[in-house]
Amino acid sequence: MGERAGEGSGGARSGADHDHIGRRLRTLEECALHKRTLRLTCPACGHVRVLDAVALWWLFQRRGWDGTLGLVGRRLCCSACRAAGQVRRPRLAIGRDPPTGAALPYPDAATWKRLVSRYRS
């Protein structure tokens, strides 16, 4: 009860942008494995979209794009601004909120199991 936000038991950080032992999540793959979501916020219009990291990882994997979190925002743009003819890159935040909007496709079970198996070994 006396714990402050962002502190977990044993001193490990428990924030959404860290894994269960306190390491910062750095790639879409790590976010997917830890079942996080990515909150994309347009700096121009304020439009917010929450995407499941598993589905977003699979999109990046299929297209051969770099899944480093610092580079992910360069591949995405605000759909509301794009409809108005402008390209705005969103700010990215890792969270655990439920996804919003149309769902992206997930990888098949065999692909997901290979990823999990590779991570565990």
Backbone bond lengths (Angstrom), bond angles and torsions (degrees), N, CA, C in turn:
res aa  C-N    CA-C-N  psi(-1)  N-CA   C-N-CA  omega(-1)  CA-C   N-CA-C  phi
1 M - - - 1.450 - - 1.511 111.01 -
2 G 1.350 117.70 -28.32 1.443 120.99 -178.14 1.512 114.50 -85.46
3 E 1.353 118.40 4.60 1.462 120.09 -178.39 1.520 110.64 -77.05
4 R 1.313 114.42 143.32 1.456 120.16 176.61 1.524 109.39 -91.07
5 A 1.323 116.00 161.66 1.460 120.49 178.44 1.523 109.43 -59.73
6 G 1.352 115.77 136.13 1.453 120.31 178.62 1.511 113.77 91.12
7 E 1.347 117.81 -6.12 1.455 120.49 178.81 1.513 108.89 -110.21
8 G 1.295 116.78 135.97 1.452 121.02 177.03 1.509 108.99 -114.19
9 S 1.305 116.60 -179.56 1.456 119.77 178.15 1.511 109.94 -72.26
10 G 1.298 117.22 146.87 1.449 121.47 178.57 1.514 113.66 76.78
11 G 1.307 118.73 8.28 1.455 121.51 177.38 1.522 114.37 85.34
12 A 1.327 118.59 -7.51 1.464 120.07 179.19 1.528 108.81 -73.95
13 R 1.315 115.88 143.10 1.456 119.57 178.67 1.518 109.40 -73.77
14 S 1.303 117.58 139.90 1.457 121.49 -176.72 1.527 112.00 -116.44
15 G 1.319 118.00 16.86 1.447 121.08 179.58 1.519 111.24 -68.27
16 A 1.326 116.25 161.89 1.457 121.15 -177.82 1.526 111.95 -64.55
17 D 1.331 117.83 -24.00 1.465 119.73 -178.52 1.528 112.70 -90.05
18 H 1.333 117.18 12.76 1.467 122.76 177.21 1.519 109.69 -127.72
19 D 1.336 116.20 154.55 1.459 119.38 176.51 1.525 110.10 -82.83
20 H 1.308 117.30 -171.89 1.461 122.05 -173.94 1.526 114.15 -69.80
21 I 1.345 117.62 -14.31 1.471 118.85 177.56 1.523 112.09 -114.01
22 G 1.328 116.90 13.80 1.453 120.74 172.05 1.518 117.24 95.75
23 R 1.343 117.95 3.01 1.469 119.94 178.04 1.519 109.91 -81.75
24 R 1.320 115.95 139.18 1.465 121.01 179.16 1.528 109.86 -68.89
25 L 1.337 116.14 134.97 1.458 121.76 175.95 1.525 108.15 -74.99
26 R 1.339 117.11 128.14 1.465 120.90 -173.38 1.517 114.58 -116.65
27 T 1.342 117.22 -16.86 1.463 120.33 -176.95 1.522 110.52 -132.17
28 L 1.317 115.39 163.86 1.459 120.44 174.62 1.524 110.68 -62.42
29 E 1.326 116.50 -36.35 1.461 120.97 178.88 1.529 110.90 -58.98
30 E 1.330 116.80 -46.15 1.465 120.72 178.76 1.527 110.88 -64.77
31 C 1.317 117.22 -40.53 1.471 120.67 178.01 1.527 110.34 -63.70
32 A 1.321 117.35 -40.21 1.464 121.44 179.07 1.522 110.58 -64.86
33 L 1.317 116.55 -45.51 1.461 120.74 -178.92 1.523 112.34 -62.88
34 H 1.321 117.11 -29.76 1.457 121.36 -179.71 1.529 112.31 -99.19
35 K 1.345 116.12 13.25 1.471 123.16 173.54 1.526 113.37 56.38
36 R 1.316 116.50 46.87 1.461 121.26 177.26 1.532 109.69 -95.16
37 T 1.309 115.12 169.34 1.459 121.92 171.07 1.521 107.64 -121.27
38 L 1.323 116.10 159.72 1.458 121.18 178.67 1.520 108.59 -114.99
39 R 1.311 115.51 124.44 1.460 122.38 178.80 1.520 107.36 -95.39
40 L 1.325 115.87 117.41 1.461 122.34 179.83 1.517 107.93 -105.49
41 T 1.329 116.86 123.58 1.459 122.14 -178.06 1.518 109.14 -123.96
42 C 1.318 117.11 125.16 1.463 121.47 178.90 1.529 109.10 -75.91
43 P 1.337 117.59 126.42 1.462 119.56 179.83 1.529 112.80 -71.55
44 A 1.332 117.41 -19.59 1.460 120.20 -177.57 1.530 112.62 -86.98
45 C 1.344 116.47 -52.67 1.469 119.10 -174.21 1.524 113.64 -106.53
46 G 1.330 117.82 -11.55 1.454 120.99 178.64 1.521 114.51 83.48
47 H 1.331 118.00 4.53 1.464 121.52 178.86 1.522 109.59 -60.96
48 V 1.340 116.86 135.56 1.468 122.14 -177.83 1.521 109.32 -120.11
49 R 1.318 116.04 135.76 1.468 122.61 173.91 1.513 107.52 -136.13
50 V 1.310 116.76 133.71 1.455 122.03 177.90 1.525 107.40 -109.61
51 L 1.336 116.06 123.80 1.462 122.07 -178.85 1.519 110.64 -114.97
52 D 1.312 115.71 143.22 1.454 121.62 175.12 1.523 108.08 -72.43
53 A 1.330 116.96 129.79 1.465 121.24 -176.92 1.523 112.10 -64.69
54 V 1.332 118.19 -30.21 1.468 120.43 179.09 1.524 109.94 -63.79
55 A 1.325 117.06 -49.29 1.457 121.03 -179.54 1.534 111.42 -65.98
56 L 1.320 116.95 -39.28 1.459 119.87 179.34 1.527 110.67 -68.64
57 W 1.337 117.13 -39.72 1.470 120.37 175.02 1.528 110.28 -58.36
58 W 1.333 117.23 -43.37 1.455 121.45 -178.20 1.532 110.69 -64.95
59 L 1.320 118.07 -39.58 1.467 121.41 176.02 1.523 110.18 -60.09
60 F 1.327 117.35 -48.77 1.460 121.72 -179.57 1.530 110.81 -64.66
61 Q 1.312 117.53 -38.54 1.459 122.25 179.48 1.530 110.72 -63.14
62 R 1.327 116.63 -46.87 1.469 120.99 -178.81 1.524 112.09 -64.42
63 R 1.308 117.13 -33.74 1.460 120.63 -177.84 1.530 113.41 -90.46
64 G 1.322 117.17 -6.15 1.458 120.87 178.70 1.522 113.53 74.77
65 W 1.324 117.34 26.21 1.452 122.09 -179.13 1.523 110.46 -88.87
66 D 1.313 115.67 153.27 1.464 122.10 177.87 1.526 108.94 -71.86
67 G 1.337 117.04 126.17 1.452 121.91 -177.08 1.515 114.72 -95.07
68 T 1.342 117.76 15.01 1.460 120.59 175.69 1.523 108.42 -64.42
69 L 1.329 117.48 130.83 1.467 121.05 -173.46 1.525 113.35 -56.84
70 G 1.316 117.34 -34.18 1.458 119.88 178.88 1.521 113.33 -66.00
71 L 1.341 117.29 -20.17 1.462 122.02 -178.31 1.526 113.44 -103.45
72 V 1.313 117.75 -13.80 1.465 121.55 -175.65 1.524 111.40 -60.02
73 G 1.311 117.92 -43.88 1.459 121.69 -178.67 1.515 114.14 -60.96
74 R 1.325 117.73 -22.77 1.467 121.33 179.14 1.521 112.31 -73.52
75 R 1.339 116.91 -18.57 1.465 121.71 179.40 1.524 112.34 -94.49
76 L 1.325 117.79 -10.23 1.456 121.81 -175.16 1.525 110.33 -113.63
77 C 1.331 116.43 156.59 1.459 120.00 175.30 1.523 109.47 -146.29
78 C 1.307 116.06 160.62 1.465 122.87 -178.48 1.535 108.83 -71.04
79 S 1.336 116.07 125.39 1.469 120.04 -178.89 1.530 111.49 -69.89
80 A 1.326 117.45 -33.40 1.466 120.44 179.55 1.533 110.62 -67.34
81 C 1.321 117.07 -44.06 1.469 120.55 178.66 1.531 111.07 -70.00
82 R 1.337 117.01 -36.22 1.463 120.37 179.72 1.523 110.22 -63.87
83 A 1.344 117.47 -36.54 1.465 121.38 177.15 1.528 110.85 -63.75
84 A 1.343 116.07 -27.78 1.467 121.01 178.39 1.527 111.78 -88.84
85 G 1.342 117.59 3.13 1.456 121.17 176.35 1.517 114.84 91.13
86 Q 1.322 118.62 13.44 1.461 121.29 179.46 1.522 109.74 -122.41
87 V 1.320 116.36 151.05 1.456 121.19 177.78 1.519 108.16 -109.97
88 R 1.321 115.97 116.97 1.465 122.64 178.01 1.523 108.50 -122.66
89 R 1.309 116.56 132.07 1.464 121.94 179.10 1.525 109.33 -89.12
90 P 1.326 117.72 131.82 1.469 120.88 -176.14 1.524 112.90 -80.37
91 R 1.325 114.77 158.11 1.471 121.22 168.19 1.513 106.45 -83.32
92 L 1.299 116.12 145.77 1.453 121.51 -174.95 1.519 110.40 -116.49
93 A 1.326 116.71 134.93 1.469 122.01 175.71 1.524 108.43 -138.43
94 I 1.319 116.44 137.41 1.455 122.02 178.58 1.522 108.43 -86.12
95 G 1.324 115.65 136.26 1.454 119.62 179.90 1.509 112.00 -152.89
96 R 1.316 114.29 -165.45 1.457 121.06 178.65 1.530 110.84 -131.20
97 D 1.317 117.07 20.59 1.455 122.30 179.63 1.529 110.04 -71.22
98 P 1.321 118.76 154.30 1.465 120.29 176.40 1.529 110.71 -68.41
99 P 1.328 117.54 143.76 1.473 120.65 179.53 1.525 111.54 -61.93
100 T 1.340 114.98 151.84 1.460 121.63 177.55 1.521 108.73 -122.93
101 G 1.317 116.47 162.78 1.455 121.33 177.23 1.526 112.38 75.72
102 A 1.321 115.06 -171.71 1.465 121.31 -179.71 1.528 109.89 -65.67
103 A 1.316 115.12 136.11 1.465 120.44 -177.98 1.523 111.18 -76.93
104 L 1.319 115.54 138.28 1.461 121.28 173.17 1.527 108.29 -82.43
105 P 1.351 117.51 155.00 1.465 119.17 179.91 1.524 112.39 -68.43
106 Y 1.326 114.93 148.13 1.459 122.68 178.32 1.528 109.91 -96.30
107 P 1.329 116.89 158.50 1.473 118.63 174.84 1.531 109.72 -70.30
108 D 1.338 115.15 158.65 1.465 118.20 175.96 1.533 109.06 -69.66
109 A 1.311 116.40 164.99 1.466 121.94 -174.32 1.523 112.10 -59.67
110 A 1.324 117.96 -40.47 1.465 121.10 -178.33 1.529 111.40 -64.58
111 T 1.325 117.67 -41.27 1.468 121.58 178.64 1.520 110.54 -64.62
112 W 1.329 116.24 -44.10 1.464 120.22 -179.95 1.530 110.39 -64.15
113 K 1.324 118.06 -42.20 1.466 121.80 -179.98 1.528 111.08 -64.00
114 R 1.346 117.28 -36.96 1.478 120.11 176.72 1.512 110.44 -62.85
115 L 1.326 117.72 -42.51 1.458 121.11 179.54 1.529 110.55 -62.95
116 V 1.314 116.30 -48.31 1.469 120.45 -179.05 1.526 110.31 -62.38
117 S 1.311 116.99 -42.09 1.460 121.72 179.51 1.519 111.17 -63.32
118 R 1.327 117.20 -42.47 1.464 121.54 178.81 1.531 110.95 -63.86
119 Y 1.315 116.29 -37.18 1.462 120.94 179.95 1.523 111.60 -69.65
120 R 1.312 117.19 -37.86 1.451 121.07 -177.60 1.519 113.21 -74.93
121 S 1.328 117.36 -23.90 1.483 118.48 -176.57 1.505 113.39 -82.67
